[in-house]
Amino acid sequence: MENAAVTGFTSKFKRHARAQSYNRSDNMPPERNGSFRPDEHTGLLGRTDTHPLYEDSRPWVRWPMYTFHVTKETLLSNYVNVLLVFVPLGIIAGAMGWNPTAVFILNFLAIIPLAALLSFATEELSVKLGQTLGGLLNATFGNAVELIVSIVALKNGEIRIVQSSMLGSILSNILLVLGCCFLAGGIKHHEQTFNETVASTMSSLMAVASACLIIPATLYAAFSSSKSDPEEKLLILSHGTAIIMLILYVMYLVFQLRTHTDLFDEEDTSSAEGADNGKQEEEHILSPWAAGVALVVVTIAVAVCAEYLVDSIDSIVETAHVSKTFIGLILLPIVGNAAEHVTAVVVAIKDKMDLAIGVAIGSSMQIALLVTPFLVILGWMIGQPMTLHFETFETVVFFLSVLVTNYLIQDGKSNYLEGAMLLGTYIIIALAFYVYPDDAGDIGGKMVSSVMNLF
């Protein structure tokens, strides 16, 4: 009797559970794959055990949860995002007219995570564009911070800051970033190789860019014995040279994306052949629309912080006794390229040297052949005398840096010793510009006069 009663109770309970399950399934939205049926083990929040809420079929649930999920994943994408607290602090400090030193430091720290977010959003957007076009997009938005800071400085007439920032970005990439890549990768790997054809093409364009800076400096030195005004002549030369440099960069884009894509896709093909077939491609977090919105928001935040940063530089120079050249050439490029530096070193440790070379030298080449001539043309349009005439000391440093880099990458191989050479060169240059005064003047004319006196 007891067994019969238990059996009857169990059957009734099961029928009741099935009925409740069917009733609940009627009220639930249909699952896309039809595989989910809630039962007595289903949580109170419905389908959270199978699909997250940001994939819910109900729009009023999906979109708020999707926004929360994307924001959380974006903020957790890089450890430097903890510095985002300085973004509102820096803006408030600038708007409220706080001490210029505090304004400079707060906005200096605020730009670091903003640069990281800019790099992250660009990488997410480049997933849909392919590796070649995606790499170009990475290089373009990777230099967005320097471009924004330079435009703000150019608008305020800070020509020295603009020139120092451009030169500093180039030196930071070809010496500091590339040196860290060679050093970090060389410590883990005995010797690393990369596509010497692509590296040689980029380094040749860098040599052309250095020639475009040497010629105006040489012309200025030649005017030392002339009664003509060199400034007007230098502006004419700079405007013409800037147009030629922009044409060369456009031709390089055609060379890379159209006519000789096989040279740049060679590394991608070899990597695909050697990759593990079972390894899945990394999922991207942001959709193209979300990445585009993030780029716009972060770019606006960078522009605001850069405005307050540039406005406080004069006070920093007076109080901290640091030259504008050192701020523009060493400090600002390190901040603007912080995220790019980390990315390049990480891929170098993973033995992806072609990507590391593309980040370091490709970014430098874009600064030299695109951003710098663009700023010259922009200065021409807004009435600022921005020229390609850098100080002779800066021009010599740039030429020697390009020369050393070309020598080290021409064989298509790298090791930790070559990385140490590049880092040592950068440290020496940083020390030289730390003691270099803003009122040193140009030594070109004196050099020419001294040489002429010898004869």
N, C-alpha and C positions, 0 to 999 in steps of 0.2 A: 504493500500500500504506500509506504513512504517513497519507494522508487518511482511508482506511478505518479504520485503527487509531484515529486521533484521534476520528473520528465515533462509533465503537463505545464508546470510553472516555467520551465526552461523554454519550451516551445512557444508559450504565450509571450515571454519576454523577447524572444528573437523576432516574432511577428511584429510586436510593438516597436522594436528597434528598427526593423526594416521599414515599417510605415513612417516612422519619424524621419528616417534617412531619406525616403523618397520625398516626403513633404519638404524637407530642407533643400533637396536638390532642385525641386520645382521653383523655389524662390531664389536660387543662386543663378547668376549669369552663366551661360554655357561656356565651357572651357574651349579654347581654340583647338587643342589636339584631342579633346574628348576623352582624355585618360583619367581625369580627376573626378572622384566621387566622394564627397565628404561623408564621414561615418562618425561613430561615437568617439573616435580618437582625434577628430578635427578640433583645432584650437578655437577659442572664442572669436578670434579675429578673422575667421574664415580660412582663406587659402594661403596664409602666410608661411605654412610649412612647405608649400610646393613652389609658389611664385611670390616674389616680393611685391609690396604694395605699389611700387612705381611702375609695375607692369599690369596693374589692375585694369579691367575693361571699362570701369566707370571713370569718366574724365575728371569728375570732381575729387576723386581719390588719386588718380594716376598723376595728374600734373603737379599738384603740390608736393607729393612724395618724390616725383622725378626731380623737381627743382631742388628739394632737400638733399636727395642722393647725389646729384651732380655737384652741388656746392660742397658737400662733405668730401667727396672723392677728390675734387680739385684742391681743396685746402690741405688734404692729407697727401698730396702728390709730392711734396717736397718739404723737407724739414725747415728750410729757411722761411717758410710761410708763417712761422711764429712771429716773425718781425712785422707782420701786417698791422700789428697794433700801432706801429709808428706812423702809418699812413694818415689816420685821422689826427694824430698828435702833431705831425708835421704840418698838415694843412691848417689846423687851428693855430699853431704857433706863428705861421706866416701871416694868417689873416688878422690875428690879434696884435701883431707887431712885437713879438717877444724879442729877447736878446738875439742878435744875428748869429752868434755862435750856436745857441740852442736850435735856432731855425735851420742852420746848415746841417748840424749833426742829425736832427730828427728826420729831415727830408733825405739826407744821405742814406740813413738806415732804411727809410721807407722805400726807396727806389730798388733796393736789393730784392725783396720778395716780389715787387711788381715786375721786375725783369724776369724772375723765375716763372711767374704766372703767364707772362707774355710768351715765354719759350714753350711752356706746357700747352697753352692753347694753340700755338702754331703747330706743334707736333701732332696734336689731335686733328687739326684741320688738314694737315699734309697726308694723313692716312688715306684719304679718298683721292689724292692727286697723283699717286705714284712716287717712287723714290727720287727720281731726278727732279721733277717739278716740286716735290715736297722739300727736297734739300735746298732748292733755290728759295722757296718760301721761308724755310727756317733761317737762311742767311739774311733774308730781307728784314723779317720782323726781329731777328736777333740783334740787328743794328738799329732798331727803332728807338731805343732809349738814347743812344748817342745822337741820333738825328734830331729827336725832339729837344734835347738839351742844347744842341748846337743852334737850332732854329731860334729858340728863346734867347740864347746869348747873342746871336746875330741881330735879332730885332732890337736888342738893347745896346748894340754897338760894341760888344765885347769880342773884337776880332781875334785877340790873342787867345781867349778861351776857346773859340771855335777851332782855330788852327791847332792848338795844343791838344784838344780833345780828339780831333781827327788823327793826328800823328800818334797820339797815345793809344788809340784803339788799334791802329795797325801794329805798333810795336808790341802791344799786349798780346795780340793774337799770334804773331809769327815768332815771338820769343818766349813769352810766359806760358801761353796755352800749349803751343807745340812742344816747348821744353818739358812741361809737366806730362804731356802725353808720352813723349819718348822715354822720360824717366820712369813713370809709373808702369808703362807697358814693358820697358826693358828689364825692370826688376823681376817681373813675373815671367817674362819670356826671354829666352837667350837672345834671339834676334827676330825682328818683325819686318815684314815686307809690305809694300803698297804699290799701287799702279804708278810707276814713274812717269808714264806718258802724261797722265792727267796732272800730276804734281809739277812736271816740267812746264806744261802749258800755263798753269796758274803762276808759277814763279817767274816765267818770262813776262807775263803781263805785269807782275809786280815790279820787274826791272824797268819796264816801260813807264810805269807810274813814278818810279824814283827819278827817271830822266825828266819827266814832266815837272818835277820840283827842282831839279838841279838847274835846268835852263833858266827859269826866272831868277834864281839866286845868282847865277853867273852874269845875267844881264844887268842886275842891280849893281854887281861889283864893277862891271864895265862902265857904268854911268858915273863912277867916282871921279873920273877925270874929265867929265863932260859938264857943260853948263845947262844941259836940258833937264827938265823935271822928270825924274825916273818914275814917279807914282802914276802919272797918266799913261806912260808907255807900258808899265807893268800891268795896268788894268786892261789895256788892249790885248797884250800877250796872254794874260790869264783868261780872259773871256774866250779868245780863240782856242786856247789849249783846252779849256773846260769842254767846249763843244766837241773837239776831237776825241777827248777821253770818253765822253758819253757815247759817241758813235762806236768807239772801240768796244765798249761794254755791251752795246746792243749786238754788235757782230759776234761777240763771245757767246751771248745768249743763243743766237742762231746756230753757232757752231756746236754748242752743248745740247740744245733741244731739238735741232732739226737735222743738220747735215752730217754730224759726226757723233750721233748718239751711241754708236757701238763702242766708242772709246770709254764713255762714261758708264755704260751699262755692263761693261766687262766684269767689273767687281761684283755687281749684283748677281750675274749669272754664275760666277764661280762660287759665290757664297751659297746660292741655292743648290748647287750640285753637292757641296760638302755638308749641307745642313742635314740634321736628322729628320727623316720623313715623318716620324711620329710626333714631332714637336709642333704644337699648334701656334698659330700666329697670335700675338698679344691683342687682346681686345681693347678697343679704344673706349674712353669714358664719355667724351663729349660728342654729340652729333655735330654736323657741319654748322647748323644754325646756332647751336649753343656755343661752339668755338668762336664763331663770328661775333656774337654778342659779347663774349668774354674779351675778345681782342679790342673791341670798341671801348668797353668800360675801363679796361686796364690802361689803354692808351690815353684816355682822358685823365685818369688818375696820375699817370706818369707826367703828363704835360703840366698839371697843376703843381705837383711836387717839384718838377724841374724849374718852374717859374720862381718859386720861393727859394730854391737852392741857388740859382744863378744870382738872384737879387742880393743874397747874403755873402757872396764871394768877396766883395770888396772889403767888408768889415772883417772877414776872416783873415785876409791878407794883412790888414793893419794890426790886428790883435795877436794873431798866432805867428806873425813874421814868416809866413810861407808864401812863396811866389805863386802868381797866377799860372805860370807855366807848369809848375809841379802839380798844382791842383787839377789842371786840365789834362796834363799828359800822363799822370800816374793814378791819381785818386778816382777821377770820374770814369775812366775806362774800366778799372777793376770793378767798380760798382755795376756799370752797364753790362759788362760781360760775365758777371758772376755765374749766372745759370748756364751760360754757354761753356764756361770753363769746366764746370762740373760734368756736363754732358760729354765733352770731348775726352776728359780723363777716364770716365767710366767706360766708354766704347773702346778706348785704347787698351785698357786692362783686359777687355774681352777679346782683344786681338782683331778688332775691326779698324785697322789703321787707315783704310781709304776714307772711311767716314770721319775719322779724327782729322785727317789732312784736309778734307773738304770743309769741316767746321772752322779750322784754324786759318788756313791760307785762303779759302774761299771767302770767308768773312772779311779778311784784310783786303783782299782784292776788290770786294764790293765797296768798302770804305774808300779805297784809293781811286777807283775808276767810276764810281756812281755817286756816292754821298758827297765827297769833297767837291767835284765839279758842279754837282747840283747846288751846293751851298754858294759857290761862286756865282752861278747864274741867278740864284735867288737874291743874293746881295746886289747884283746888277739891277734887278727888278725893283727892289725896295730902296735903292739909293745908298747901300752900305758898301764901302770900298774893300770888299773881300777879294783877296788875290791869292795866287798860288805861290807868292813869294814868302817862304818861311825863312826864319833866321838861318844863317849859314851853318851854325853849330847843329841846329835841328836837322837840316838837310843832310849834313855829313853823317849824322847818327842814323838817319833813316836809310841812307845808301849802304852803309856798312852792315846794318841789320839785315837788309835784303840780300846782300852779298853772302853773309855767313849762312843764312837760311838756305839759299840756293845751293851752296856747296854741300850742305848736310843732307839734302833730300834728292840730289841728282842721281844717286845710285839706287834709289828705290828701297833702301834698307835703313833700319834705325835700331839703336840700342840705348842703354841708360847713359852711356858716356856722352853721346851726342845731346841727349836731353840736358845733362848737367852743363854742357857748353852753352846751350841756349839760355838756360836759367841764369848762369853766371854773367852772360852778356847783358841780360835784362837788369840784373841787380846793379851792375856797374853803371848802366845808363840811368837808372833811378837815382842812384847816389849823385851822379853828375848833375841831374836836373834839380835835385834837392838843394844843391849849393849854387845853382845857376840863378843869378838875379834877373829880374824883369827889365832893369835898365841897362843891361850889358851892351845892348846895341848890336849892330851887325858888323861882323869882322871881315866881310867880303872885300870892301873897299881897301881896308888896311892891308889885307893879304896881297891884293893886286899891286898896291903901291910898294910894298916891301919887295915883291918879286921884281918889279920894274927897276927899283933902286940897285938891285944886284947886277944889273946889266948897264 
